């Protein structure tokens, strides 16, 4: 499979470059599991300053409410109750959260450690015959180098138009949370997707993203002092919606 690297100082810069590369260089390949085709390549996004503004891209599905809900799902487990109700087999949070104390202990024990790995893939469940929802996120690895906490993540599969930005944004905030616990600065963020793809039905969306990237229009927002406040304002509405789901 074709390999690609998208580098940016900020998350939107790297993400937008990744979208351009996918559109220009991605190969159209069969996707028989979903009875469609996809544009696909292997992508590594490297973000040099993950907390640098602007942090928010306009090129994702949803707005500040959806991004805040996803942040809470990933970092705080607000939908983990769906597992207990039998609706879901897992959430990313349910698999990551029990391992984070080890990450903190290990990096406090040895800041130069290469062992600070979170495994999200559950080999037994995700390889089971008939499982239609194996985890896309496979693992995270954290390194402290020169007093900065770097984060490398691996996805086996990543929907470029509909998932990648939200995935990366939430994982960068997890990186920030752990860095604060460790008394470290936030270092680089590396986002690897072995299959970075766009399904055929979303080809027009990818084309539209590319036009906006190249138009010169403003396609980013600041997080601090802008979307952070909007996302905070959305929390009561999200909490009410989650409570309604719990009571169904």
C-alpha angles and dihedrals in degrees: 000000000000114000124217138180125204116189126189139160089226132035094249091049092054093040095050091049089050090054091051092050092048091052094044101038108017116115122229106240136172119267102191095171087070098029093242144086130254141199105237148172138147110268135192116189115195117194112193097193109022095181095047116117136282090048098162126079120200089212102092137084110270138010140254094307093053092045092050092048091050091048089054092046092053100038104027105026098233091163098042088107087075087073092056090048090054095242096113132029094215146335127223088247093053090055098040103040098066090054099050095082087059090051091054094045093048096049091046089050093048118004089193092055123139091196101079096111129146113204112208097171113090103205096201096047100034093049095046117123111257095019105142097184112051112167115271092198107071107179148335127218126195127202131183109212123166090351093304127113111229121194126205120185132186126206120186088204132010130182102225098201102037109027116017100080095047091045092052095043093053093045091051089054088051088051089051092050093052093045090055091051090051096044090240133130119248110262131186127325120216120191116191122188114182088196109031102178151161120208119233093250088060098048090104089052091052090048089051092050090052092051091052093048091053097039095078092235119139107268101167139071132200114249099202111069093003123044093017089065093044091050090050090052090054094058098090091051091048091048091052092049091049092049090052090052091050091054097049 
